[in-house]
Amino acid sequence: MSTDTVTETGTTGTGTHTPVTPPTPTDRQALLLARRAGATPAYLYDRGELRAAVARVRAASVEGAGLYYSLKANPHPGVVNALAPLVDGFDVCSRAEMETALDSGTPPGRVLFTGPAKSRDEAAAALAAEVAVTVESLRQAALLARTAAELGIGGRAVIRLNTPYPARVPGGEPSPNQFGVDADDEARVVETLRAGGLSVSGLQMFWGSQYADPAVVHAARAAMTARALACVDRFALEVDFVSVGGGIAMPWCDADPDVDWAAMGTPLSALPDGAAALPLVCEYGRSLVGPAGSLLTTVLDTKTVGGLRHVLVDAGMNHVMIASRLVAGNGRGEVRVRAVGARPDAPTGPVRVTGPLCSQLDVLADGVLLPEVEPGDLLLFAGVGAYGPTFSPGGFLSRDPAREVVHGDV
Ligand SMILES: Cc1ncc(COP(=O)(O)O)c(C=O)c1O
């Protein structure tokens, strides 16, 4: 996963739509879950919200396409186990993510090992586990072929094609990126893989993250499908997997544009002729797990600095970097936060919520309205189930990680 994909701001919306505001946990649930976690900070992941997200995203995807979940957004085993029966497969980026996906009971044929530069050991682990492996360069194709030969086995290769990320508004400039095989190298990559006894069983055309404009999303899906059809034809490929990306935004800060979910679904009729014959797949991370996760944190102190009320909590950007000044606050507004157990009619005022780290960046919400709180009270950040612990600098100051609890009916 590139850092860009998390920090991209998605500055365009298409008007006002109903935002996805997770109704859970209620204050009562949050208090019980805090006791269950035993300590804060604690991430709470709601299985019911995961189910709701899968249904919402399927309806907003390409008609009939398979739906893969990318563990990079949240690799917690309980989350992956909850998603396993609901999705069609998993995209993994490391050996550890691969084992989590396989441990969920998902067959290797439905797991894809991705990433721009795999080591020899990663290539060997993926081939030995019989999962499909993406190839993003000529040298990576040769590495995969050599590793398969050393192991004395074949394997399934999926070629990731380099594709610029579309502009966020129709008509804008696409942005180039480092991922995938350059068009000039495609033929040699296919040749190298085939000569090494590997089957070229798929194509991956991931074209970016955090897109809120349905017109941009539909156009990208159509362009990727056309590209796949041309590539299948050119190399006479027999494919069982053609990813035409994901891209759907998940607003988690209050200035992020809402997603017009009803307008996001792409019917097959909007794709180029021949699309129906392709094994199309879309891959999503944030939109599947973001709304299902919240973070509970305990107030440690309060003080007034420069006339502004500060609330100091036990969660820091080492647990939730997406709320810090590096991501939220960086033009996106603030993550939604509330005081657990506050009276609904309690007067509120602007506060800055800061973490326990010695860094100016460790501000988790700035200028948000909260009621009076005391040390020991709980705050809850909502909609932070994606790119939480996995994307946060957990080693900073050698502090304890956040606890994680998966709750709700199995
Ligand atoms: C190849 C690939 N697939 C899927 C994803 C998940 O994207 P998102 O969380 O925006 O849905 C990413 C994100 O970086 C990616 O690089």
The ligand as an ORCA input file, in Angstrom:
! r2SCAN-3c Opt
* xyz 0 1
  C      -3.450     -2.773     -4.989
  C      -4.390     -2.219     -3.979
  N      -5.583     -2.814     -3.798
  C      -6.470     -2.346     -2.877
  C      -6.184     -1.243     -2.092
  C      -7.191     -0.774     -1.079
  O      -7.625      0.514     -1.352
  P      -8.740      1.249     -0.510
  O      -8.439      1.091      0.923
  O      -8.685      2.654     -0.956
  O     -10.078      0.632     -0.866
  C      -4.952     -0.581     -2.254
  C      -4.599      0.601     -1.453
  O      -3.518      1.122     -1.468
  C      -4.028     -1.080     -3.232
  O      -2.837     -0.495     -3.406
*
